[in-house]
Amino acid sequence: MSVQPRRARVAVVGTGAIASGGHLSALRAHSDRVELVAAVDVDTERLAAFRGRAGGGVAGYTSLGGMLDVERPDLVLIGTPPALHREQTVAALAAGSWVLCEKPLCLSLAEYDAIAAAERDSGAYASVVFQHRYGSGAVHARGLIARGELGAPLVAHCQTTWHRDHAYYAVPWRGRWDTEGGGPTMGHGIHQYDLLLHLLGDWTEVRAMASRLVHDTESEDVSTALVRFANGALATVVNSVVSPHEVSRIRVDCAEATVELTHLYGHSNDNWVYTAAPHVPPQRAAAWRTPDADVPSSHTAQLGVVLDALERGLRPPGSGDEARTTLEFAAALYKAAFLGTAVRAGEIAPGDPYYAVMHGGHSEWSPAR
Ligand SMILES: NC(=O)c1ccc[n+]([C@@H]2O[C@H](COP(=O)([O-])OP(=O)(O)OC[C@H]3O[C@@H](n4cnc5c(N)ncnc54)[C@H](O)[C@@H]3O)[C@@H](O)[C@H]2O)c1
């Protein structure tokens, strides 16, 4: 008789929009591998509504520390506002729990390095939610590019042109450096350029611009960047919340094919299109098509790979250097935009103002302006 592995005991911290949507769906989809044992929120009405939706057997807490002491969960899913992510991730790691935390994982490289130190002390791991890496279309495209099957990557475009109205920015934690960490660079476009970096590998240099064009926010509502990659490819990145026709796009021109992803908040196989260069035989191009098994990009797909790692005790995807490089890209974009200089990978180290905070204390961009 085969022995079923024990289900992972999971707690949710922050029971708002993303916890009630993406995380609850993911927990339901993996109910054979996880047991939701607890939920935490300082807002008792939201907590009660979430527990009602989750369907019984979920203990409620108003304090993370209290929940960790009693429940000792295997995995903590964090869906609170960004300013709480570092402190809550470090607390969960210190209790020996693994963490899957919403993006952005934290507000600065300094905060990231505190999380990395907590990982080392505890032996547990913290991953950041970037669900678009885990859909079958992205996994397939990354494999093709990494194996050189599309030829050398040459030029890429990464576009997050979204629209957010004034009511959206009336929520107190949005648009402020100390609570959201930045504008669309940190909060919206980060999904798309995280996927671009995942597809193309190490970036080496960023030049950028940022502006406040529409919203009365501390941080930007548009940013644009030019990026050089270690493999020689050049890319443009646009992060906007002022664009009436909303779309999320990535286009990578390799020597033998162009691969294009067009979606809004999530992709499946049909969102990926491959166009062969004229010299490529059709039968070779046919092999590039994404395989039939269609895994949409989703919290469900990412939770699955985190559970695989948890069951094996291995560092999960989306943690460690993979999480840091995307955050470092955000810091580099801000530094490049605000100072008008090129910023190289690795240069934002302790002592650099952009290591401690994304606005770098810049006179026109810091909250003290
Ligand atoms: N991956 C995605 O596609 C995606 C989409 C939307 C939001 N997000 C991210 O999810 C996070 C939450 O966003 P949201 O839209 O769900 O916000 P939200 O305001 O709807 O939910 C946040 C919840 O956290 C609770 N909270 C606040 N302080 C707390 C504390 N100290 N302890 C416990 N709970 C506390 C609030 O009461 C609220 O219920 C943000 O980091 C956001 O960037 C990710």
Ligand as a Chemical Component Dictionary entry (heavy atoms), coordinates in Angstrom:
data_LIG
# 
_chem_comp.id                   LIG 
_chem_comp.type                 NON-POLYMER 
_chem_comp.pdbx_formal_charge   0 
_chem_comp.three_letter_code    LIG 
# 
loop_
_chem_comp_atom.comp_id 
_chem_comp_atom.atom_id 
_chem_comp_atom.alt_atom_id 
_chem_comp_atom.type_symbol 
_chem_comp_atom.charge 
_chem_comp_atom.model_Cartn_x 
_chem_comp_atom.model_Cartn_y 
_chem_comp_atom.model_Cartn_z 
_chem_comp_atom.pdbx_ordinal 
LIG N1  N1  N 0  0.596  38.883 -8.654  1  
LIG C1  C1  C 0  -0.365 39.684 -9.065  2  
LIG O1  O1  O 0  -0.827 39.592 -10.212 3  
LIG C2  C2  C 0  -0.894 40.739 -8.136  4  
LIG C3  C3  C 0  -2.121 41.376 -8.436  5  
LIG C4  C4  C 0  -2.616 42.312 -7.514  6  
LIG C5  C5  C 0  -1.907 42.618 -6.374  7  
LIG N2  N2  N 1  -0.699 41.996 -6.131  8  
LIG C6  C6  C 0  0.083  42.327 -4.930  9  
LIG O2  O2  O 0  -0.568 41.773 -3.791  10 
LIG C7  C7  C 0  -0.347 42.602 -2.658  11 
LIG C8  C8  C 0  -1.708 42.960 -2.037  12 
LIG O3  O3  O 0  -2.486 43.627 -2.990  13 
LIG P1  P1  P 0  -4.098 43.595 -2.901  14 
LIG O4  O4  O 0  -4.562 44.279 -4.114  15 
LIG O5  O5  O -1 -4.576 42.235 -2.582  16 
LIG O6  O6  O 0  -4.313 44.565 -1.629  17 
LIG P2  P2  P 0  -5.567 44.633 -0.661  18 
LIG O7  O7  O 0  -5.530 45.973 -0.016  19 
LIG O8  O8  O 0  -6.822 44.198 -1.358  20 
LIG O9  O9  O 0  -5.245 43.494 0.449   21 
LIG C9  C9  C 0  -4.250 43.640 1.428   22 
LIG C10 C10 C 0  -4.754 43.020 2.736   23 
LIG O10 O10 O 0  -3.710 43.071 3.696   24 
LIG C11 C11 C 0  -4.316 43.361 4.960   25 
LIG N3  N3  N 0  -3.317 43.855 5.917   26 
LIG C12 C12 C 0  -2.838 45.119 6.059   27 
LIG N4  N4  N 0  -1.941 45.156 7.074   28 
LIG C13 C13 C 0  -1.846 43.888 7.560   29 
LIG C14 C14 C 0  -1.078 43.293 8.603   30 
LIG N5  N5  N 0  -0.197 43.991 9.331   31 
LIG N6  N6  N 0  -1.229 41.962 8.806   32 
LIG C15 C15 C 0  -2.111 41.232 8.082   33 
LIG N7  N7  N 0  -2.869 41.755 7.087   34 
LIG C16 C16 C 0  -2.738 43.057 6.837   35 
LIG C17 C17 C 0  -5.390 44.394 4.615   36 
LIG O11 O11 O 0  -6.341 44.536 5.647   37 
LIG C18 C18 C 0  -5.956 43.780 3.338   38 
LIG O12 O12 O 0  -7.011 42.874 3.604   39 
LIG C19 C19 C 0  0.468  43.802 -3.153  40 
LIG O13 O13 O 0  1.837  43.566 -2.901  41 
LIG C20 C20 C 0  0.199  43.810 -4.646  42 
LIG O14 O14 O 0  1.276  44.381 -5.389  43 
LIG C21 C21 C 0  -0.218 41.069 -6.985  44 
# 
loop_
_chem_comp_bond.comp_id 
_chem_comp_bond.atom_id_1 
_chem_comp_bond.atom_id_2 
_chem_comp_bond.value_order 
_chem_comp_bond.pdbx_ordinal 
LIG N1  C1  SING 1  
LIG C1  O1  DOUB 2  
LIG C1  C2  SING 3  
LIG C2  C3  SING 4  
LIG C2  C21 DOUB 5  
LIG C3  C4  DOUB 6  
LIG C4  C5  SING 7  
LIG C5  N2  DOUB 8  
LIG N2  C6  SING 9  
LIG N2  C21 SING 10 
LIG C6  O2  SING 11 
LIG C6  C20 SING 12 
LIG O2  C7  SING 13 
LIG C7  C8  SING 14 
LIG C7  C19 SING 15 
LIG C8  O3  SING 16 
LIG O3  P1  SING 17 
LIG P1  O4  DOUB 18 
LIG P1  O5  SING 19 
LIG P1  O6  SING 20 
LIG O6  P2  SING 21 
LIG P2  O7  DOUB 22 
LIG P2  O8  SING 23 
LIG P2  O9  SING 24 
LIG O9  C9  SING 25 
LIG C9  C10 SING 26 
LIG C10 O10 SING 27 
LIG C10 C18 SING 28 
LIG O10 C11 SING 29 
LIG C11 N3  SING 30 
LIG C11 C17 SING 31 
LIG N3  C12 SING 32 
LIG N3  C16 SING 33 
LIG C12 N4  DOUB 34 
LIG N4  C13 SING 35 
LIG C13 C14 SING 36 
LIG C13 C16 DOUB 37 
LIG C14 N5  SING 38 
LIG C14 N6  DOUB 39 
LIG N6  C15 SING 40 
LIG C15 N7  DOUB 41 
LIG N7  C16 SING 42 
LIG C17 O11 SING 43 
LIG C17 C18 SING 44 
LIG C18 O12 SING 45 
LIG C19 O13 SING 46 
LIG C19 C20 SING 47 
LIG C20 O14 SING 48 
# 
